[in-house]
Amino acid sequence: MDRFELRRLDYSLTADHVDLQTAYRQFFTSHCDIETVRAAEPSGFDKSLWERLCAMGATTMALPESVGGDGATLVDLTLVAEEIGRALAPVPWIDHVVASRLLARLGALDSQEIVQGTQLVAFDPQQVAPSGARLIPAGSLADRVIARDGEEDGAIVLLQFSSLPAKVDNIGKLPMAWVDPAGADNRVVLASGDTAVVEYQRALDEWRLLTASALVGLVEETMTIAAEFAKSRHTLGVPIGTLQGISHPLANIAITVQSGRGLARRAAWFLDNEPAERPELAPSAFVFMAEEAAKAATMAVHIQGGLGVSAEAAATAYLVRARGWALAGGDPGATAIHIAQIVAARESRSVQKKED
């Protein structure tokens, strides 16, 4: 078995990967505690944290060297996304990175301000391009918005507005806003036809992959919060963590974390190296974590009992985001249908090939 074939099966981290993730974990531990997260809820954004994150190279790392980036792999990006989820960081890093990478692939990344993160770009992560206004996860912050125009057969358009849309309240505490392509002050068609379909689907897969990784980090931290509580809380003279009703759900959460992490890293490797081979992996990682994150965060709240449902509890902050982040791209069911279409098409080709 050659090294390339082995890598298709082995998704363990290299020493460089570990160092990268450790650096970002330390960064968010230092600069994004739960008080910082709570303080940013009205706007869904912490400008100071974003500037610090950009100064670390979190936006430039995601882009190819040809446009001034550092050429990081998608596996690298999943590690950063995990730490963003673990900290509940109120920054639109996933949306900006996916949008800027799409601009780079289309040859439309014409601003170093976007590369450096001083200009924000939002991305519409819905599977089906709607006509008219749609909710965009970072719509209330973005200087530009990338979307598909449902009235032009899904053409990819870059939108600019003279005034930012108002933030819409949402359980994920995201800077969401209604954005209507028809109301843009400046509108540029970046791609149309087959190119638009292929490139936007790639961007959707990257958004789902990084969101799934963020949910992995979120779930792992909820498990840590619940486990620490279970070790210190006693009933009938023993820690509640020794009870099957507590220990078994915590074990299930641990399985979810490892399963989601492995699936995300596998999807990242295939997207980078063999994107046509397993196109269902990235959306599958998203659908899996969208469902399991809400279950895990709910269980973490239940383990803490009355304390867990209080507004001040960190577990509550994780619960609402576990539910809200998964819905930022619309109904995850639409992604599940997309997965089914990929698998059905592959099976049909296989049957046809055998018949021929």
N, C-alpha and C positions, 0 to 999 in steps of 0.2 A: 504494500500500500504506500503510494507516494505521499509527500507532505500535504499536497493540496487536497487529496482524497481524505486524508486523516482529518484535516481541518473542517471538512463538511460534517464530521461527527463529533469533534472535540471543540467545545466552546468555553474552555477554561481561560482565565485571564492571564495575560503575561505580566511581568513585573512592572512594565510601563503602564499597563492598564490599572493595576493596583495603586500605583503612585498617583495617577490621574484622579481616580475616584477618591482616594484619601485626601488629596488637596482640596477638592470641592466639598467633601464632607466637613473638613476643618473650616473652610470658608463659611459655609452656612451655619455651622455650630457657633462661630464667632459673631456673625452678622445677622442671623435670622432666627431669633428665639420666638416663642409663642406670642410674646407681647408685641413684637414687630409685626407678626402676622395679623394679629387682632387690630393693630393700629391702622393697617393698610386696607381694612375691609371696606370702608366707604367708597374708595376709588378702585379697589382691586389692584393697586399698583404702589410699589415703594420705589420712588425715583432714585433715592440714595443707594439702595441695594442694587438696582439695575446698573447704575454707573459703576459701582464697585465690581459687579459681575462682568461687565464689559471690559473693565480695566484688566481683569484676569485673562482676557482673551476668549471668553465663552462664546462670543459671536463670530470672531474671526476664525476660530479653530474649525468651524463647521464648513468653511468655504474652500474651494480649490485655490491652489497657489496662484493660478493664472489671474485671479481677481483680487489678490492681496490677502488670501486666507492661509490657513495652515494645513489644509488637506486632511483633516481628521476623518477617520472611518465612522460608519454608523454605529459600530460597537462602542467606540469612544463616546459618541453622543448619548447612547443609552445609559452610560455610567453617570454622565452629568444629569440627565433627566431623572434618574433614580434619586439623586441627592436633592434635586428640586422638589420631588414628591415627598421625600422624607422630611424636609423642612417646611413643606407647604409654602414655598417661597412665592411671594406675590409679584412675580415678574413674568412677562409674556415671552420667555425664551423659546419655548417650543414653536409657537406661532411665527416668531420673527425668523428663527433659523430655517424652518421649512420654507417660508416665503422667500427668503434671500437665496436659498439653494435653488429654488425653482427659477428665480430671476437669472441666476448664474447659468443654469442649463439652457435657458432661452436666449442667452447673450444680451440680457437687458439690465444687468446689474451695473448701472452707470454712476453710482454714487459711493464714495468711500464712507460717507456718513452712515449708509446702510450697513456696510461691512463692519464698521466700528460700533454700530448700535446707537449712534446719536440720533438717527432717524429710524423710527419703528415702522415695520411692515406687518400688516395683519394678513391672515389667510382664512378663507372659507372652507372648513373641513367637511362639508356635507357631500354624501355620495351622489345624490341627484341634484343637479343644478336647478334651483328654483327660479321662477320669474319674479321680478320685483324685489322688494326688500327682504333681507334675511338677517338672522342674528349672527354676528361675527364675534368670536371669543375675545379678541383684543380690539374691537371696533371703536371703543371710546378713547383709545390712546394713540392709534396708528396715524402716522403721517401719510401713509399710502395703504391701500388694500388690494390684495389679489383675489379675484373671484372669477367664476364662470358666469357668462351672461346666458341665461336660459333662453333668451329671445334670439340669440345668434348661434344656435346649435352648439352651445357649450364653449364658445370662444373664451380664451383666457384674457381677462382685461385687468389693467392696472388703473386704480381709481385714486383720485386726490380730491379732498373736500376743503373748502375755505374755512369751515368751522367743524370741529369734531362733533360727532353725534353724542347724544346724552347716554350715560351708562344706564343699563337696565338691571334692576335688582335680580339676583339669581342665587341659588343655594350654594353654588361653587365659589361665590365671591369673586368671580372673574370680571374683568373690565369689558363686559359684553355690551353691544349696541346694535340697534337696527341700522343696516346699511342698504341703501337702494342705489344700484349702479346708474339708474336713470337720473339720479340727483347729483351726480359727481360734477365738480367744476372742471375737472380734467380727466379724460378717459382715453386710454391707449390700448389698442388690441395687440396683445403680445403673441398670440398664436391662435390658429383655428384649425378645423378639420382633424385629421388623424393625429397630428402633432399635439394639438391641444388635449385630445383624449389621453394619449400615452403619458405626456408630461404631467398632467394634472393628477392622473391616477398614481403616478410615482410619488408626487407630493402628498397625496392623501395617505398612501402607505407609510410614508415617513412620519407624518403627523400621528397616525394611529400607533406606530411603533414606539415613538417617543412618549406619547401619552400613556401607553401600556407600561413603559418602564417607570414613568413617574408614579403610576399607581402601584407598582411593585414596591418602590421606596416608601410610599405612603402606608401600604399595608404592613410592611415590616416594622415601621415605627409604631403603628397602632398595636401590633403584637407586643412590642417592647413595653409600651405603656401598660397594657393589660397584664403582662407577665410580672412586671415589677409590683403592680398592685396586688396580684394574686399571691406573691411571695410574702408580702408584708401584712396582708389582711388575714385574720384568724377567725375560725368558727369552731366551737367544740374543742378548743385547745390545739387545733392544727391549722396550718396555712390553707386557705381555700384552694390554692393551686394543687393541692394533693387530691382534691375531689375530682372524680371522673367528669362531672358536669362542667368543670373548668378546664382541666388538663387536656381532655380530648379535643374540645374546640380550639384551644391554643395550638395543639399539634396539627390540626387541620389548617390553621392559618399559616403555620410554618411550611406545610406542604404547598400551599397556594403560592407563597413567596418564591420558593425554589422552582416550582413549575412555571410560573409566569416569567421569572428571570431567565430560565433556560430557553423558553420559547422565544422571548424577545431577542436574546443574543443570537439564537439560530436564525431568526428572521432577519436580523441586521446583517449577518454574514452573507446570507443568500441575496439580499437586496444589493449589497455592495459587489458581490462576485458572480452570482448567477441569477440575476433578477427574473429571468423568464422561467427558471426551473421550478421554484416553489412560491408562486405569487400569492398563495393563500396564507402564508405564514404570518406576515405582518398584520393583516386584518384579524386573523385568528387570535393573535396575542392580545389585540385590543378588545375583542369580544369577550375573551376569557377573563381578562382583568376587569373589564367594565362590570361583569356580573359578580365576580368573586370579591372585588374590593368593597362593594357595598355590604356584602354578607360579613366579611371579616371586620369591617369597621363597626357594624351593628353589634356583633358579638363582643368586641372590645368595650363598647359602651355598656352592654348588659353585664359584663363581668364586674364592672365598677359600680353597678347598681344605681342608687339614687345620685351618687356623686357623678357618675358617667353622663347623666342626662342634664346636668347643670350647665348653664351657659358659660361658666368659668372653666369647665374641664377641657383639657386639651383634646381628649377623646372626641368630644362633640365637634370641635373644629375639623378633625380628620374625617368624621362621619359625613358631614355636609359636603365636603370636597370629594370624598369617595363617590358620592352620588352625583354631584354636579359636574365634575370634570369629565366623567364618562358620557354625559349628555351634551357636552359643548359642541360636538359635531353632529347633533341631531340624534335620532333614534338609532342605538346600536343594532337594532334589528335590521336596518337597511344594510349595514355592513355584513351581518350574518347571511342575508340574501345574496350579497356580492360573493361571499365565500362559496356558497352553494352553486352559484353560476360558474365559478372557476372550476370547481371539482367536477360538475356535471359536464362541462365542455371538454375537460381532459379525458373523462371516461368515454365520452362519445368519440373522440379522436382515436382513443385506444381500440375501441370496438371496430371503428371503420378501418383502421390499419390492419387488424386481424382479418377482416372480411376481404380486404384487397389482396 
